Amino acid sequence: MTGFSDSAQAMSLVAFSAVATLTLLLCVMTGPDGDDLDEFYTGFSSLSPMRNGLAIAGDYISAATVLGTGGVIALFGYDGVVLALSTALSLMLLMFLLAEPLRNAGRFTMGDAFARRMPGRPVRIAACLVTLAALLPLMLVQLAGAGQLLAFILGFDGDSLKTGFIIGLGMLMISYAAIGGMKGTALIQILKMVMLLGSGAVVAVLVMNRFSWDPGALFDTAARQSGVGQDFLNSGLEFAGGPYPRLDMITSQLAVVIGGACLPHVTMRMYTANSARQVRRSMSWAVSSVAVFVLVITVVGVGATAMIGRTVIAEADPQGNTAYLLGSRAAFGPEVSTGETFLFTAVTTALFLTLLASVAGMILACANSLAHDVFATRARSMSPRREILVARVSALAVGVPTIFLATLIQHRSLQPLVILSFCVGASALAPALVFSLFWRRYTRTGLLCTLIGGTVTVLALMPGTNLVSGSPVSAFPEADFNWLPFTTTGLISIPAGFVFGWLGTVISGRRKAEEQRGQYEAVEGWILAGAVRRGT
């Protein structure tokens, strides 16, 4: 039993339909109607720091973050709280290390940032391929999970209905990206953040009120209800089944912190700021919003365990993805008033909007990279109007296969795909960005070795992790080809990404490295200080 009343389910269905209609209309009204590339790719950098910061936070907080992190908190306590804090730390890493240089070096895409120093089509194609490799798994997770989540909220059953939800939501997300462009998707992200934080904060207040505003009582009750006692409040519960639980936890957090900061759908928001000062102010708003979200999801996740128990949460979903909803419902108590039904509808609508906005932003990042880095560089004479058309067609070309794959994997454990995205970000994109933005001798060969070598290493190691096989909650529980005793590939793949970049630069030879040093010094002022911002 989920405890969701018929009135709450009916109201949620009406709210979902209204939100889908309203947001699509918003995209049509704010989407680019001319042939200016800046309008489609950056929205003319017209957002204020507060709105841009909320859009950055919206892209960063995906549905996988809300549901997955909430589930880990509810099931594993301390380990989940550390994971939530790691998400905030990741955005702070982007803020202090990469945000301003990225904004100065790039223009529209990740390929622009790399090509500032090392022009050439191979660099742009490699950047596009890694963008797809990093974002496709996350899109699959959220689309595949969308069908199950909506069926859970609305009380529907049957695989055909879940598949229908996936197809319908996928087409809606493609429309957002193709019609709205950067500005349209940004406004949806802002609306999502306002609803997510607003409804979540009210639920968190209700949870704390149930425990007389005593955090100690909340956590102690959760520990008793968890079935594992004080282990719920200590580190290592999530990784207790592995041979190296402490090391596994550290490498997992490292992958989240480093990888989350470098995912392309987040970094592309840096290009929507029109000055270095605006980047700093936007990131301040983004970090503040994510910090509030971490607090909210911690209270709701721990509250879910305290109020209904860990066993009930695990029975509803072994990964705990419904914990946020169950905790929100439990906060109202056994008798739900009309006002509380409206509040629960706001919570479910915020999650629905999070699903829509997150995947739309990722589709836009992939489509922009395909259009700008692959097709536009091949046809040098391509007009801006034609490039925008190619970007819109690319959104369809990315979205349709994603929908098809999501329908195929919807009954599997999706956690390996989340980890895969973060590991690609940490093992390929992070070393490439750090080296290209700050290492003077870094060469084109080094960059290609980093991007390709880091990605291939992750793809080669990931099937051997314990999330893919070897346990009842893995993607293939009936099989056991688990030869890497860790949850992520980070322990090997992150150092490997940096080593590949160093080796590629060494192999290039001293003369090539000195040439790159000269080229970097020519643009160093633009990258590090924003002295000049030029098109690419």
Sequence and secondary structure as in RCSB ss.txt:
>XXXX:A:sequence
MTGFSDSAQAMSLVAFSAVATLTLLLCVMTGPDGDDLDEFYTGFSSLSPMRNGLAIAGDYISAATVLGTGGVIAL
FGYDGVVLALSTALSLMLLMFLLAEPLRNAGRFTMGDAFARRMPGRPVRIAACLVTLAALLPLMLVQLAGAGQLL
AFILGFDGDSLKTGFIIGLGMLMISYAAIGGMKGTALIQILKMVMLLGSGAVVAVLVMNRFSWDPGALFDTAARQ
SGVGQDFLNSGLEFAGGPYPRLDMITSQLAVVIGGACLPHVTMRMYTANSARQVRRSMSWAVSSVAVFVLVITVV
GVGATAMIGRTVIAEADPQGNTAYLLGSRAAFGPEVSTGETFLFTAVTTALFLTLLASVAGMILACANSLAHDVF
ATRARSMSPRREILVARVSALAVGVPTIFLATLIQHRSLQPLVILSFCVGASALAPALVFSLFWRRYTRTGLLCT
LIGGTVTVLALMPGTNLVSGSPVSAFPEADFNWLPFTTTGLISIPAGFVFGWLGTVISGRRKAEEQRGQYEAVEG
WILAGAVRRGT
>XXXX:A:secstr
     HHHHHHHHHHHHHHHHHHHHHHHHHS  SS HHHHHHGGG S HHHHHHHHHHHHS HHIIIIIHHHHHH
HTHHHHHHHHHHHHHHHHIIIIIHHHHHHH SSSHHHHHHTTS SHHHHHHHHHHHHHHHHHHHHHHHHHHHHHH
HHHHT   HHHHHHHHHHHHHHHHHIIIIIHHHHHHHHHHHHHHHHHHHHHHHHHHHHHHTTT HHHHHHHHHHH
HSSGGGGGSTTSTTTTSS HHHHHHHHHHHHHHHHHH HHHHGGGGG SSHHHHHHHHHHHHHHHHHHHHHHHHH
HHHHHHHH HHHHHHH TT TTHHHHHHHHTT SS  HHHHHHHHHHHHHHHHHHHHHHHHHHHHHHHHIIIIII
HHHSTT  HHHHHHHHHHHHHHHHHHHHHHHHHHTTS  HHHHHHHHHHIIIIIHHHHHHHHH TT  HHHHHHH
HHHHHHHHHHHGGGSTTTBSSTTSSBTT     S SSSSHHHHHHHHHHHHHHHHHHH HHHHHHHHHHHHHHHI
IIII S     
